[in-house]
Structures are given as structure tokens and as C-alpha cells.
Amino acid sequence: MMNHTLFRMGQLTALGMLALLGVIDVGGGTGGILSSGLDYGLWRVAAAIAAAAVWLPAHRPDSTFLPRIATLLGLQSLLLTALLAGRSDVESIWGLAESAALLGVLMVVARRGRAAWAVPAVAVLLLAVAVVPLRSGDLGSYVTFSLIQALAGAAAIGVGVYLRTLEGNRQRAVDAVRAEQRAEFARDLHDFIAHHVTGIVVQAQGARFVAEQDPKRVLLALEQIEQAGAETMASMRRMVGVLRDAQSRPDAPLAPVAGVPELAALVEQFTAAGGPVARLDVQGDVSGLPVEVSSSAYRVVMEALTNTRQHAPDASSVAVQLTRTPKQLFVRVSNDGPAPRHPAPRDRPGYGLVGLAERVRAVGGRMTAGPGIGGGWIVDAALPLEWSVQQ
């Protein structure tokens, strides 16, 4: 609202200045009839009004209409200058209002016009502005004014190009932030949805085997499946909504969904879903962690647990260890399953560890994943606690 008000005030100020210059033009004598019968005084007034009508409104970036209409304004100005230049019977001010309006058009075209159209339009306008003083009759006396207006035109181009560069850099920065945000939500979509869906599949498989022996356990499994499914659908609606429209404001907060305080519940859910028994061991005070460190640690554990469930069916236990030192938070997730002799082929490329490594690197940390010396699989991550301050 404030920007719109300032823009309107700027428009009124510009119109007031053009009106003042028009009064000076009239006081300096702008009337006269060409041999063709045209009143060049009215022509100059109409040209100034037309130029003001072009550069005063707000224009969208990369406009094609703006440079095309600006080219027409420049050509008509050159035509009038050609008709008046060198005429001894014409003694008047050349048209200060028209010159100022053309300078405004020149700046706006350099700022908002599409490059392919703006370059020739700027050339025509700069020439038109530079030669306008030659209309006053005495060519020798007004060459200096022509040079001054040419310099003013070059300054207008420079201002327009500078503002165009600033807007381009700002837009690229916004696009980069939006792309990173969308990538962040895509990683969240994998981390949270894949974890819940995998748990649903495991619970459904377990319920099928115990259906005949213990119906009560089937009811409990169905309740857990229902809860996990509801959480999955809610997360998917929020995240897909953001991915679909980069301009929309998501219902979900942009802050991380979960962090270290939620690890205990995550480990309990993993154990309750069946399969290996997970244990959480925390050494040191993990309260007050930076948000990016806390959320990254949560995602490291979540991805490691999901991979254990998918790729280590023979594991009987999973150890989740968090150790806080004055400068780093260490996260280790290990299982006691047999070490794979050969990499197992996958039906789809795995984005979990790739996205996880990117997330850990993004906060200045490092991560390794591989078979342990005594068997099983180990995921280690070291997250610096002071990185966000130093950066």
C-alpha cells in the first residue's frame, strides 16, 4: 500500500513538473504554422502529452509494447525536428516539456523493455532527445544544448539499466530461494511420507499374518495404520500444495516440522510398527539446538530407520545415538543386520541418502553411510552448532 501511494505521489510530482515546463514553453513562444498548414506548437504539446502518457504508468518487465510505442514517439520527434531545424523564421524554445517527457520514456524503456526491442528504441529516442534543441533556428548556438540533452539521455539510460540490473538480481535471488524452498519440500515429501508409508506397509503385512491367531493385535495395527495414513495425507496435501504453486502461501509453517525433541516418539513408533527394536541414547544436553541442526538430526535418524526397515529385514535392533559436544552434534544410527556382500539392485533410484547428504552439507556438516566393521549398517553425521552464526 505504501509503495502504491509513493508511486502515485511520484506521478503527480512528475505531471506538475511537466506542466511547469509547458508553461515555460508557452511563455517562450511555441506557436507557428508550417508550410503544410500544421501548427507545430500544438504538435509539440501533443508530443509531450503522448510521451508522458507512455512513461508515467507502471509497466511490466520485459514489455514489447513499451519499446514499440517509444520508437514511434522518437520517430515523430525526429520528424518535427527535421521540419524545424535551420529555419530562420522560427524563434522559440524548442520544447522543454517534450524533452523531459522523452527522457522519462528513455529511462523506462531501458528499465522495462524487452532487450531485443529496447536497443533500437533507445537508439531512436536518444537521437531524438539530442537533436531537439536544433529546432530553435540557430544551429550553431544550440549545439551545446544538444550535447547537454544527449548527456542527460545517456544518464537516463544508465539509471534505467541500473534499475533493471537491480530488479534482475533481486528476481534471480527470489527464484533461487523459491527453488530451494521447493527442493526442501520435495525432500520433506520423501522423508516424512516415505517413512509413514513404509510403516503402513509393514503393519499391514504383520496384520495379515496375525489375523487368525490374535484378532486384537489386528485392531491395534489397523488403528496405527489409520493414524499414520491420516498424518501422511495431511503432510502430502501441504507439501504438494507448495510444490504446485510457488507463489502460494502454504498452510504448513515454513519452519521445520520436527526436530530432536520428537526423536523419542519417532523411535517408539518405529518399534511399535514391528521389526527391529530401536533404542535412543542421548549424551549431553540437546535442548536449545539451532533449528536447522535439530531438524537435520531428526531427518538423519528418520532416513536411517526407513532404510533399515526397507533394506535390513534381518536386523533385530537399531541403536540411535546422539552426542552433543560444545561445537558439534554427532548422530549415529546403526543396526545389527548382516553386512550386504553386494549392493542390492533397486527398482528406483534412491533419493533418500542423496537428499540427506545435501541437507547435512547445507548446514555445514558431514555425513557418511556404510557397512560397519562387525556387520550391519552405520549412518554417521556431524552437525556443527556454530555454523549458522559464523556464516
MOMOHU-V177232 format. One line per field, one symbol per residue. ss: DSSP state (h for helix, s for strand, l for the rest). psi: psi as a letter, one per 30 degrees, with the letter a starting at -180 (. if undefined). burial: 1 if it has 24 or more other C-alpha atoms within 12 Angstrom, else 0. Layout:
BEGIN
ss: ???
psi: ???
burial: ???
END
This chain:
BEGIN
ss: lhhhhhhhhhhhhhhhhhhhhhhhhhhlllllslllllshhhhhhhhhhhhhhhhlllllllslhhhhhhhhhhhhhhhhhhhhlllllllllllhhhhhhhhhhhhhhhhhslhhhhhhhhhhhhhhhhhhhhhhlllhhhhhhhhhhhhhhhhhhhhhhhhhhhhhhhhhhhhhhhhhhhhhhhhhhhhhhhhhhhhhhhhhhhhhhhllllhhhhhhhhhhhhhhhhhhhhhhhhhhhhhhlllllllllllllllhhhhhhhhhhhhhllllssssssslllllllhhhhhhhhhhhhhhhhhhhhhlllllsssssssslllssssssssllllllllllllllllhhhhhhhhhhhlllsssssslllllssssssssllhhhhl
psi: eeeeeeeeeeeeeeeeeeeeeeeeeeffjgllklfffkjfeeeeeeeeeeeefefelkkllhkfeefeeeeeeeeeeeeeeeffkgkfgjjlkfieeeeeeeeeeeeeefeflkeefeeeeeeeeeeeeefefffgejeefgeeeeeeeeeeeeeeeeeeeeeeeeeeeeeeeeeeeeeeeeeeeeeeeeeeeeeeeeeeeeeeeeeefgeeeifefeeeeeeeeeeeeeeeeeeeeeeeeeeejffljleklflkelaefgeeeeeeeeefflblkkkkjkkljglglkeeeeeeeeeeeeeeeeeeeefiffkflkkjkkkklfflkkkkjklglkkkekkkkkflkjfeeeeeeeeeefggalklklkleglakkkkkjjkfgeeee.
burial: 0000000000000010011011001000011100000001111110111111111100001000011111111111110110111000011111111111111111111111110011111111111111111111101001001100110111011001100100000000000000001111111111111111111111110110000000000000110110011001001101110110000000000001111100110110111111111111100001001111111111111111111111111010111111110001111111111110000000000001101111110011111111100001111111111000000
END
